[in-house]
Amino acid sequence: EPDFVNSYACNIYHDGSEGLGQHYDDDTRFMHPVISIRLFSDSRLAFGCKLYGYSNGVIAVPMARGTVTVLKQGGWAGTRVKHCIRP
């Protein structure tokens, strides 16, 4: 598919103590799939986040360095519930 990758964002979490606030990867702003690769440190992908700056979330998935995550178009994980990256 010619437009499979149309853009990228690079978020560097230097030592695992940083993260990314809650958000949706909605279909109006992002083409899917959204692919995430952990290169430098471990983190947690948390779903159901409510407050910025807190390590809350209904579900938290450990993401070891080297993990690849794929959020598909119309999927629950990327577009139906807020998610965030937590240290």
Secondary structure as a PSIPRED ss2 file (coil, helix, strand):
# PSIPRED VFORMAT (PSIPRED V4.0)

   1 E C   1.000  0.000  0.000
   2 P C   1.000  0.000  0.000
   3 D C   1.000  0.000  0.000
   4 F C   1.000  0.000  0.000
   5 V C   1.000  0.000  0.000
   6 N C   1.000  0.000  0.000
   7 S C   1.000  0.000  0.000
   8 Y C   1.000  0.000  0.000
   9 A C   1.000  0.000  0.000
  10 C C   1.000  0.000  0.000
  11 N C   1.000  0.000  0.000
  12 I C   1.000  0.000  0.000
  13 Y C   1.000  0.000  0.000
  14 H C   1.000  0.000  0.000
  15 D C   1.000  0.000  0.000
  16 G C   1.000  0.000  0.000
  17 S C   1.000  0.000  0.000
  18 E C   1.000  0.000  0.000
  19 G C   1.000  0.000  0.000
  20 L E   0.000  0.000  1.000
  21 G E   0.000  0.000  1.000
  22 Q E   0.000  0.000  1.000
  23 H E   0.000  0.000  1.000
  24 Y C   1.000  0.000  0.000
  25 D C   1.000  0.000  0.000
  26 D C   1.000  0.000  0.000
  27 D C   1.000  0.000  0.000
  28 T C   1.000  0.000  0.000
  29 R C   1.000  0.000  0.000
  30 F C   1.000  0.000  0.000
  31 M C   1.000  0.000  0.000
  32 H C   1.000  0.000  0.000
  33 P C   1.000  0.000  0.000
  34 V E   0.000  0.000  1.000
  35 I E   0.000  0.000  1.000
  36 S E   0.000  0.000  1.000
  37 I E   0.000  0.000  1.000
  38 R C   1.000  0.000  0.000
  39 L C   1.000  0.000  0.000
  40 F C   1.000  0.000  0.000
  41 S C   1.000  0.000  0.000
  42 D C   1.000  0.000  0.000
  43 S E   0.000  0.000  1.000
  44 R E   0.000  0.000  1.000
  45 L E   0.000  0.000  1.000
  46 A E   0.000  0.000  1.000
  47 F E   0.000  0.000  1.000
  48 G C   1.000  0.000  0.000
  49 C C   1.000  0.000  0.000
  50 K C   1.000  0.000  0.000
  51 L C   1.000  0.000  0.000
  52 Y C   1.000  0.000  0.000
  53 G C   1.000  0.000  0.000
  54 Y C   1.000  0.000  0.000
  55 S C   1.000  0.000  0.000
  56 N C   1.000  0.000  0.000
  57 G C   1.000  0.000  0.000
  58 V C   1.000  0.000  0.000
  59 I E   0.000  0.000  1.000
  60 A E   0.000  0.000  1.000
  61 V E   0.000  0.000  1.000
  62 P E   0.000  0.000  1.000
  63 M E   0.000  0.000  1.000
  64 A C   1.000  0.000  0.000
  65 R C   1.000  0.000  0.000
  66 G C   1.000  0.000  0.000
  67 T C   1.000  0.000  0.000
  68 V E   0.000  0.000  1.000
  69 T E   0.000  0.000  1.000
  70 V E   0.000  0.000  1.000
  71 L E   0.000  0.000  1.000
  72 K C   1.000  0.000  0.000
  73 Q C   1.000  0.000  0.000
  74 G C   1.000  0.000  0.000
  75 G C   1.000  0.000  0.000
  76 W H   0.000  1.000  0.000
  77 A H   0.000  1.000  0.000
  78 G H   0.000  1.000  0.000
  79 T H   0.000  1.000  0.000
  80 R H   0.000  1.000  0.000
  81 V C   1.000  0.000  0.000
  82 K C   1.000  0.000  0.000
  83 H E   0.000  0.000  1.000
  84 C E   0.000  0.000  1.000
  85 I E   0.000  0.000  1.000
  86 R E   0.000  0.000  1.000
  87 P C   1.000  0.000  0.000
